[in-house]
Structures are given as C-alpha cells and as structure tokens.
C-alpha cells in the first residue's frame, strides 16, 4: 500500500468528518443519557456512518444515479433535518423526551453529522482516483479515531460540570441550527447552479 496516497485520503476524510465539530454536538444530543445509553448511541452512529460510507464506496455514483439523488439533495435534506431537531430542542424545556430508541445515533449523528455530504463526496472522489481499498482503509481508521474521541466525551462533561455542560449544550443547539442552514443553503445553491456533486 502506498503510504503517501493513504495519508492523502486519510487527511481529506479527517477534515471532512470534522471530529471536533461533531464532539460538542454529540454531547448536546446525548445530554441526560446514562453512560450505557450514550455508548449505545455512539456505536449506532458509527455503524450507521460505516454502512453509508461503504455503500457509496462499493456502489458509488451508479447508486446515486439509479435513485436520481445528488449530493446537493443530501445537503438540503440533512440541513432541514438538523434545523428541525435544533428548533425542537430550543422549544422544549426538558430533554427527557429524547431516548436512545428514538434512533438519534443513526439520524442525525450517523447521517448527516458523521457521514454527511462532505464525507460522501470525499469517498466518491477518492474511490475513483485512489481506489476503493485506500478509501475504505482510510475511512475505517478515521472512524476508529472518532470512536475514541466520542467515547471519552464524558470526561469533557465532568471537566465542565453540570452548569458548563448545559451552557455548552444550548450553544451547540444554536450552532447545529446554523450548520443545518448552511448545509441546506449550499445544497440549494448547488442545485440552482446545476452541480451534481458538492465541490
């Protein structure tokens, strides 16, 4: 395996996943969960992201073409989803409504926060240019790093304390709303501009 090509794909995916952008959102979405529930959500999110990523590596653009779906379509749908969840959080005084069985590990954590438009686009591009083996291995290594980071998120909560954790959660809800707006805006702009894949 060419180490140079591997690191090129690895770094591109590392930037696309945005580890430290996902971390506070993970803390916000799993607030109030027990350690067991949080770990279950973590596993669910990573497995979902893994499945989606491998799906695009194996089937690639032919899968999108068959369904008539473009990357901008993912951006618009993902953006609307994030904004909806964020507004629901801001309007709800209590978060006890959120339970692990509601599947937040799959959506929105697995998709579109981890395996979002940027990651899908990166996987599609490097599957074509570097090959599916490099894309798969680099993606697996990135997901392994993500598991370590999110698994230790409770240490951050302990460091911040209850008040700091709640404040960070509220801030991140607003940030998540903004991310959703940006994601939808970029998708709409790409659709209007006639671009099938986000660049």
GUVEX-272114 format. One line per field, with one value per atom (N, C-alpha, C): residue number from 1; x, y, z. Coordinates in Angstrom, 2 decimals. Layout:
REM GUVEX-272114
n	c(NUM,...)
u	c(X,...)
v	c(Y,...)
w	c(Z,...)
This chain:
REM GUVEX-272114
n	c(1,1,1,2,2,2,3,3,3,4,4,4,5,5,5,6,6,6,7,7,7,8,8,8,9,9,9,10,10,10,11,11,11,12,12,12,13,13,13,14,14,14,15,15,15,16,16,16,17,17,17,18,18,18,19,19,19,20,20,20,21,21,21,22,22,22,23,23,23,24,24,24,25,25,25,26,26,26,27,27,27,28,28,28,29,29,29,30,30,30,31,31,31,32,32,32,33,33,33,34,34,34,35,35,35,36,36,36,37,37,37,38,38,38,39,39,39,40,40,40,41,41,41,42,42,42,43,43,43,44,44,44,45,45,45,46,46,46,47,47,47,48,48,48,49,49,49,50,50,50,51,51,51,52,52,52,53,53,53,54,54,54,55,55,55,56,56,56,57,57,57,58,58,58,59,59,59,60,60,60,61,61,61,62,62,62,63,63,63,64,64,64,65,65,65,66,66,66,67,67,67,68,68,68,69,69,69,70,70,70,71,71,71,72,72,72,73,73,73,74,74,74,75,75,75,76,76,76,77,77,77,78,78,78,79,79,79,80,80,80,81,81,81,82,82,82,83,83,83,84,84,84,85,85,85,86,86,86,87,87,87,88,88,88,89,89,89,90,90,90,91,91,91,92,92,92,93,93,93,94,94,94,95,95,95,96,96,96,97,97,97,98,98,98,99,99,99,100,100,100,101,101,101,102,102,102,103,103,103,104,104,104,105,105,105,106,106,106,107,107,107,108,108,108,109,109,109,110,110,110,111,111,111,112,112,112,113,113,113,114,114,114,115,115,115,116,116,116,117,117,117,118,118,118,119,119,119,120,120,120,121,121,121,122,122,122,123,123,123,124,124,124,125,125,125,126,126,126,127,127,127,128,128,128,129,129,129,130,130,130,131,131,131,132,132,132,133,133,133,134,134,134,135,135,135,136,136,136,137,137,137,138,138,138,139,139,139,140,140,140,141,141,141,142,142,142,143,143,143,144,144,144,145,145,145,146,146,146,147,147,147,148,148,148,149,149,149,150,150,150,151,151,151,152,152,152,153,153,153,154,154,154,155,155,155,156,156,156,157,157,157,158,158,158,159,159,159,160,160,160,161,161,161,162,162,162,163,163,163,164,164,164,165,165,165,166,166,166,167,167,167,168,168,168,169,169,169,170,170,170,171,171,171,172,172,172,173,173,173,174,174,174,175,175,175,176,176,176,177,177,177,178,178,178,179,179,179,180,180,180,181,181,181,182,182,182,183,183,183,184,184,184,185,185,185,186,186,186,187,187,187,188,188,188,189,189,189,190,190,190,191,191,191,192,192,192,193,193,193,194,194,194,195,195,195,196,196,196,197,197,197,198,198,198,199,199,199)
u	c(0.84,0.00,0.87,0.57,1.31,0.91,1.87,1.58,1.20,1.84,1.54,0.10,-0.38,-1.78,-2.73,-2.36,-3.21,-3.39,-2.28,-2.37,-3.12,-3.02,-3.78,-5.27,-5.69,-7.11,-7.52,-6.64,-6.93,-7.15,-6.25,-6.35,-7.60,-7.91,-9.11,-10.36,-10.43,-11.59,-11.60,-10.41,-10.31,-10.91,-10.59,-11.12,-12.63,-13.04,-14.46,-15.34,-14.85,-15.63,-15.75,-14.69,-14.70,-14.94,-13.96,-14.05,-14.47,-13.79,-14.03,-15.26,-15.83,-17.13,-18.25,-18.03,-19.02,-19.08,-17.93,-17.87,-18.88,-18.91,-19.90,-21.34,-21.56,-22.91,-23.32,-22.37,-22.62,-22.99,-22.27,-22.57,-23.97,-24.32,-25.63,-26.75,-26.60,-27.65,-27.82,-26.76,-26.83,-26.95,-27.23,-27.38,-28.50,-28.24,-29.23,-29.23,-28.44,-28.36,-27.41,-27.66,-26.74,-25.52,-24.39,-23.21,-23.51,-24.33,-24.68,-25.46,-26.42,-27.21,-26.34,-25.41,-24.52,-23.62,-23.09,-22.23,-23.01,-24.26,-25.10,-25.36,-25.61,-25.84,-24.58,-23.42,-22.14,-21.94,-22.15,-21.99,-22.95,-24.19,-25.21,-24.82,-24.30,-23.93,-22.76,-21.74,-20.57,-20.92,-21.74,-22.14,-22.96,-23.83,-24.62,-23.71,-22.76,-21.82,-20.97,-20.58,-19.78,-20.57,-21.82,-22.67,-22.87,-23.19,-23.44,-22.17,-21.03,-19.78,-19.41,-19.51,-19.19,-20.15,-21.40,-22.39,-21.96,-21.47,-21.06,-19.72,-18.85,-17.58,-17.82,-18.72,-18.98,-19.82,-20.90,-21.81,-21.52,-20.93,-20.50,-21.60,-21.19,-22.11,-23.28,-23.09,-24.18,-25.39,-25.12,-26.22,-27.01,-26.31,-26.97,-27.77,-27.13,-27.79,-29.05,-28.98,-30.12,-31.31,-31.03,-32.09,-32.44,-31.64,-31.89,-31.54,-30.58,-30.19,-28.81,-28.66,-27.35,-26.87,-25.59,-25.04,-25.77,-26.08,-26.87,-28.21,-28.82,-30.06,-29.84,-28.70,-28.34,-28.15,-27.53,-27.29,-28.59,-29.51,-30.79,-31.57,-31.66,-32.41,-31.75,-30.42,-29.71,-29.82,-29.77,-29.89,-31.26,-32.30,-33.67,-33.83,-33.25,-33.34,-32.67,-31.47,-30.75,-31.48,-32.00,-32.74,-33.99,-34.69,-35.92,-35.60,-34.55,-34.16,-33.72,-32.99,-32.50,-33.65,-34.59,-35.74,-36.57,-36.70,-37.44,-36.76,-35.42,-34.67,-34.84,-34.78,-34.87,-36.26,-37.30,-38.67,-39.09,-38.35,-38.65,-37.90,-38.60,-37.96,-37.19,-37.64,-36.97,-36.54,-35.45,-34.95,-35.20,-36.04,-36.32,-37.06,-37.59,-38.28,-37.34,-36.03,-35.09,-34.65,-34.86,-34.49,-33.65,-32.76,-31.91,-32.69,-33.86,-34.60,-35.18,-35.12,-35.61,-34.64,-33.47,-32.54,-31.71,-31.40,-30.57,-29.16,-28.77,-27.45,-27.38,-28.46,-28.49,-28.70,-29.72,-30.05,-30.34,-29.62,-28.73,-27.24,-26.85,-25.43,-24.73,-25.25,-24.61,-24.69,-25.88,-26.16,-27.10,-26.78,-25.69,-24.47,-24.40,-23.29,-21.95,-21.91,-20.65,-20.51,-21.41,-21.38,-22.26,-21.79,-22.53,-22.12,-22.62,-22.31,-20.81,-20.05,-18.62,-17.91,-18.27,-17.66,-18.05,-19.33,-19.80,-19.09,-18.98,-18.30,-16.84,-16.17,-14.76,-14.57,-15.45,-15.36,-15.58,-16.53,-16.80,-15.59,-15.02,-13.88,-12.68,-12.32,-11.11,-11.32,-12.56,-12.81,-12.49,-12.78,-12.49,-11.00,-10.35,-8.96,-7.91,-8.16,-7.16,-7.51,-8.78,-9.21,-10.00,-10.88,-11.74,-10.99,-9.83,-9.07,-8.57,-7.95,-7.44,-8.59,-9.67,-10.81,-11.40,-11.51,-12.09,-11.21,-9.91,-8.99,-8.91,-8.79,-8.70,-9.97,-11.11,-12.38,-12.49,-12.08,-12.12,-11.23,-10.04,-9.12,-9.70,-10.32,-10.94,-12.08,-12.89,-14.00,-13.48,-12.35,-11.75,-11.32,-10.72,-10.34,-11.57,-12.63,-13.86,-14.46,-14.41,-14.93,-14.19,-12.86,-12.04,-12.42,-12.56,-12.86,-14.24,-15.25,-16.61,-16.80,-16.10,-16.21,-15.73,-14.74,-14.18,-14.86,-15.99,-16.68,-17.17,-17.43,-17.89,-16.85,-15.57,-14.52,-14.65,-15.10,-15.31,-16.48,-17.54,-18.70,-18.29,-17.47,-17.01,-16.16,-15.35,-14.49,-15.32,-16.35,-17.17,-18.13,-18.60,-19.58,-20.98,-22.03,-23.42,-23.78,-23.41,-23.77,-23.05,-21.76,-20.99,-21.47,-21.83,-22.34,-23.65,-24.54,-25.83,-25.64,-24.71,-24.45,-23.89,-22.94,-22.37,-23.43,-24.33,-25.40,-26.28,-26.68,-27.53,-26.82,-25.53,-24.76,-24.68,-24.44,-24.28,-25.59,-26.72,-28.00,-28.11,-27.68,-27.69,-26.71,-25.52,-24.52,-25.06,-25.74,-26.29,-27.35,-28.13,-29.11,-28.41,-27.32,-26.57,-25.95,-25.44,-24.87,-25.93,-27.13,-28.23,-28.59,-28.61,-28.94,-27.88,-26.60,-25.50,-25.57,-25.81,-25.87,-26.98,-28.16,-29.29,-29.02,-28.42,-28.12,-27.14,-26.09,-25.11,-25.76,-26.64,-27.32,-28.20,-28.96,-29.84,-29.03,-27.91,-27.05,-26.47,-26.08,-25.53,-26.59,-27.82,-28.91,-29.22,-29.29,-29.56,-28.43,-27.19,-26.03,-25.85,-26.67,-26.61,-25.48,-24.93,-23.83,-24.40,-23.99,-24.46,-23.73,-22.49,-21.68,-21.08,-21.12,-20.55,-19.04,-18.48,-17.04,-16.44)
v	c(-1.20,0.00,1.25,2.18,3.44,4.34,4.56,5.34,6.78,7.33,8.70,8.88,7.95,8.02,7.81,6.86,6.59,7.85,8.53,9.71,10.85,10.90,11.92,11.70,10.44,10.12,10.28,9.84,9.92,11.36,12.25,13.66,14.29,13.97,14.54,14.12,12.85,12.37,12.94,13.11,13.67,15.07,15.86,17.21,17.17,16.25,16.17,15.76,14.82,14.36,15.44,16.26,17.36,16.83,16.09,15.45,16.40,17.52,18.42,19.28,19.24,19.86,18.92,17.61,16.61,16.42,16.53,16.27,17.06,18.41,19.15,18.83,18.51,18.16,16.81,15.90,14.60,14.79,15.66,15.96,16.55,17.44,18.09,17.08,16.24,15.29,14.16,13.84,12.74,13.24,14.52,15.07,14.35,13.97,13.31,11.80,11.26,9.81,9.19,7.96,7.23,6.84,6.50,6.07,4.92,3.98,2.86,3.31,4.22,4.73,5.53,6.32,7.13,6.23,5.17,4.25,3.52,3.16,2.50,3.44,4.71,5.70,5.89,5.88,6.03,4.89,3.67,2.50,2.58,2.95,3.05,4.08,5.22,6.29,5.88,5.25,4.85,3.73,2.77,1.69,2.22,3.20,3.82,4.53,5.32,6.04,5.06,3.95,2.93,2.32,1.94,1.33,2.28,3.53,4.51,4.73,4.88,5.10,3.94,2.71,1.53,1.38,1.77,1.70,2.56,3.77,4.66,4.24,3.63,3.14,2.00,1.09,-0.09,0.26,0.99,1.27,2.58,3.52,4.78,5.58,6.28,7.20,6.49,5.22,4.48,4.36,4.25,4.17,5.47,6.58,7.88,8.09,7.75,7.94,7.09,5.87,4.96,5.53,6.15,6.72,8.14,8.72,10.10,11.10,10.73,11.57,12.17,13.44,14.10,14.48,14.83,15.28,16.53,17.50,18.64,18.24,17.17,16.68,16.26,15.58,15.20,16.43,17.45,18.67,19.34,19.45,20.10,19.29,17.98,17.12,17.11,16.98,16.97,18.30,19.39,20.71,20.92,20.53,20.66,19.82,18.62,17.72,18.34,18.88,19.48,20.70,21.53,22.72,22.30,21.29,20.81,20.29,19.46,18.92,20.03,21.00,22.10,22.95,23.28,24.08,23.32,22.00,21.19,21.24,21.19,21.26,22.62,23.68,25.03,25.30,24.72,24.96,24.05,22.95,22.02,22.45,22.57,22.95,21.78,20.58,19.39,18.51,17.76,16.89,15.43,15.17,13.78,13.07,13.83,13.23,12.44,12.75,12.09,10.78,9.70,8.39,7.67,6.77,6.08,5.35,4.80,4.02,4.89,6.22,7.10,7.15,6.56,6.41,7.61,8.48,9.64,9.23,8.00,7.53,7.38,6.89,6.73,8.08,8.82,10.14,11.07,12.18,12.79,12.50,11.74,11.53,10.77,9.56,8.78,9.47,9.92,10.68,11.82,13.10,13.56,14.11,14.01,14.64,13.95,12.61,11.91,11.64,10.85,10.57,11.58,12.81,13.88,14.08,15.12,15.39,15.48,16.14,16.30,14.95,14.08,12.75,11.90,11.92,11.13,11.58,12.89,13.41,12.99,13.10,12.71,11.24,10.40,8.96,8.66,9.33,9.13,9.53,10.68,11.19,10.27,9.88,9.08,7.61,7.14,5.79,5.74,6.84,6.93,7.14,8.01,8.40,7.53,7.13,6.36,4.88,4.56,3.17,2.87,1.87,1.54,1.04,0.40,-0.11,1.03,2.03,3.19,3.94,4.12,4.85,4.11,2.80,2.01,2.01,1.75,1.69,3.05,4.12,5.47,5.82,5.40,5.68,4.90,3.64,2.81,3.38,3.85,4.42,5.70,6.52,7.75,7.45,6.46,6.10,5.54,4.84,4.33,5.49,6.52,7.71,8.40,8.45,9.11,8.39,7.05,6.28,6.65,6.73,7.07,8.44,9.41,10.78,10.89,10.31,10.41,9.57,8.45,7.60,8.35,9.20,9.96,11.32,11.52,12.81,13.07,12.00,12.17,12.87,12.75,13.44,14.95,15.36,16.79,17.29,16.48,16.84,16.97,16.05,16.08,17.32,17.68,18.85,20.13,20.21,21.42,21.57,20.43,20.48,20.61,20.42,20.48,21.79,22.91,24.22,24.46,24.16,24.35,23.45,22.22,21.27,21.75,22.27,22.77,23.97,24.87,26.05,25.66,24.71,24.24,23.59,22.84,22.18,23.19,24.26,25.28,26.00,26.29,26.96,26.08,24.78,23.86,23.63,23.79,23.68,24.81,26.00,27.14,26.91,26.39,26.08,25.04,24.01,22.96,23.53,24.50,25.16,25.87,26.58,27.30,26.34,25.20,24.20,23.69,23.45,22.99,23.99,25.28,26.34,26.40,26.35,26.40,25.20,24.01,22.79,22.88,23.34,23.47,24.54,25.67,26.77,26.33,25.59,25.12,24.13,23.29,22.34,23.03,24.03,24.77,25.52,26.13,26.85,25.91,24.69,23.71,23.24,23.07,22.64,23.73,24.98,26.10,26.24,26.01,26.13,24.92,23.89,22.73,21.78,21.82,20.95,19.69,18.52,17.26,16.85,17.36,16.96,18.19,18.27,19.40,19.41,20.57,20.68,21.47)
w	c(0.00,0.00,0.00,-0.89,-0.98,0.19,1.11,2.31,1.97,0.94,0.56,0.13,-0.69,-1.15,0.03,0.91,2.07,2.92,3.23,4.08,3.40,2.08,1.36,1.52,1.39,1.56,3.03,3.95,5.38,5.82,5.43,5.83,5.25,4.00,3.38,4.14,4.53,5.30,6.70,7.29,8.64,8.67,7.65,7.55,7.28,6.41,6.03,7.21,8.04,9.19,10.25,10.43,11.40,12.81,13.34,14.65,15.75,15.85,16.97,16.78,15.58,15.37,15.78,15.59,15.97,17.48,18.16,19.61,20.42,20.31,21.11,20.72,19.44,19.00,19.59,19.69,20.31,21.78,22.46,23.87,24.01,23.08,23.15,22.92,21.90,21.53,22.54,23.29,24.26,25.70,25.85,27.20,27.95,29.19,30.03,29.90,28.98,28.83,29.86,30.21,31.08,30.24,30.89,30.14,29.17,29.62,28.75,27.53,27.73,26.61,25.65,26.22,25.39,24.53,25.14,24.39,23.30,23.61,22.62,21.44,21.75,20.70,19.88,20.55,19.85,18.86,19.31,18.44,17.26,17.54,16.50,15.45,15.91,14.99,14.10,14.69,13.92,12.93,13.37,12.47,11.30,11.58,10.52,9.52,10.06,9.19,8.38,9.02,8.33,7.18,7.46,6.44,5.26,5.56,4.50,3.68,4.38,3.68,2.77,3.27,2.47,1.29,1.52,0.44,-0.74,-0.43,-1.52,-2.11,-1.30,-1.82,-2.81,-2.44,-3.27,-4.51,-4.30,-5.40,-6.11,-5.37,-5.97,-6.62,-7.68,-8.34,-9.02,-9.36,-10.02,-9.11,-7.80,-6.83,-6.80,-6.79,-6.78,-8.07,-9.18,-10.47,-10.57,-10.06,-10.11,-9.34,-8.20,-7.37,-7.76,-8.63,-9.03,-7.95,-7.08,-5.94,-6.18,-5.83,-5.93,-4.53,-4.43,-3.15,-2.64,-3.51,-3.03,-2.42,-2.95,-2.36,-0.91,-0.65,0.71,1.59,1.01,1.79,2.21,1.28,1.59,2.63,2.40,3.34,4.72,4.75,6.03,6.76,6.00,6.62,7.24,6.51,7.04,8.30,8.30,9.46,10.68,10.50,11.63,12.19,11.30,11.76,12.53,12.05,12.72,14.12,14.23,15.54,16.49,15.95,16.79,17.32,16.46,16.89,17.92,17.74,18.71,20.07,20.07,21.32,22.00,21.22,21.78,22.35,21.74,22.18,23.32,23.53,24.62,25.88,26.98,28.24,28.83,28.59,29.11,27.95,28.13,27.09,27.39,28.37,28.72,27.61,26.65,25.53,24.65,24.71,23.85,24.47,23.77,24.28,23.23,23.67,22.71,21.63,21.99,21.00,19.89,20.06,19.02,17.84,18.01,16.89,16.54,17.52,17.19,16.83,17.19,16.79,15.28,14.67,13.22,12.54,13.00,12.47,13.63,13.81,12.83,13.04,14.08,14.34,13.21,12.90,11.85,10.50,10.17,8.96,9.34,9.08,8.23,8.96,10.32,11.02,10.76,10.81,10.55,9.05,8.51,7.07,6.35,6.32,5.69,4.24,3.60,2.19,1.90,2.80,2.57,2.58,3.54,3.63,2.43,2.07,0.93,-0.36,-0.53,-1.72,-1.74,-0.58,-0.48,-0.80,-0.28,-0.55,-2.04,-2.64,-4.06,-4.91,-4.58,-5.35,-5.23,-3.99,-3.80,-4.16,-4.19,-4.69,-6.18,-6.87,-8.30,-8.56,-7.76,-8.04,-7.35,-6.09,-5.34,-5.26,-5.51,-5.45,-4.20,-4.25,-3.12,-1.88,-2.07,-0.92,-0.06,-0.68,0.06,0.73,0.01,0.56,1.76,1.67,2.75,4.00,3.82,4.96,5.66,4.87,5.45,6.21,5.69,6.35,7.66,7.65,8.86,9.95,9.59,10.58,11.16,10.32,10.81,11.77,11.46,12.35,13.68,13.64,14.88,15.78,15.18,15.94,16.52,15.72,16.17,17.37,17.36,18.49,19.77,19.68,20.86,21.38,20.48,20.88,21.52,20.88,21.41,22.67,22.76,23.95,25.19,25.02,26.14,26.33,25.65,25.76,27.18,27.95,29.33,30.20,29.83,30.57,30.41,29.23,28.98,29.82,29.90,30.72,32.17,32.65,34.03,34.29,33.31,33.45,33.49,32.65,32.57,33.75,34.29,35.35,34.78,35.61,35.13,34.45,35.09,34.52,33.20,33.17,31.94,30.83,31.19,30.21,29.61,30.47,29.99,29.08,29.47,28.66,27.30,27.29,26.04,25.17,25.81,25.07,24.34,25.06,24.45,23.31,23.53,22.48,21.25,21.48,20.36,19.60,20.29,19.60,18.57,18.98,18.06,16.92,17.26,16.24,15.26,15.81,14.96,14.02,14.50,13.65,12.50,12.83,11.80,10.79,11.28,10.38,9.42,9.96,9.12,8.05,8.43,7.47,6.37,6.79,5.81,4.87,5.44,4.64,3.60,4.03,3.10,2.05,2.50,1.57,0.48,0.88,-0.10,-1.08,-0.55,-1.42,-2.44,-1.97,-2.87,-3.92,-3.49,-4.42,-5.47,-5.04,-5.98,-6.97,-6.49,-7.37,-8.40,-7.94,-8.85,-9.86,-9.38,-10.26,-11.18,-10.97,-11.83,-11.52,-10.27,-9.90,-9.22,-9.65,-9.10,-7.86,-7.67,-6.51,-5.88,-4.56,-3.86,-4.06,-4.35,-4.55,-3.39)
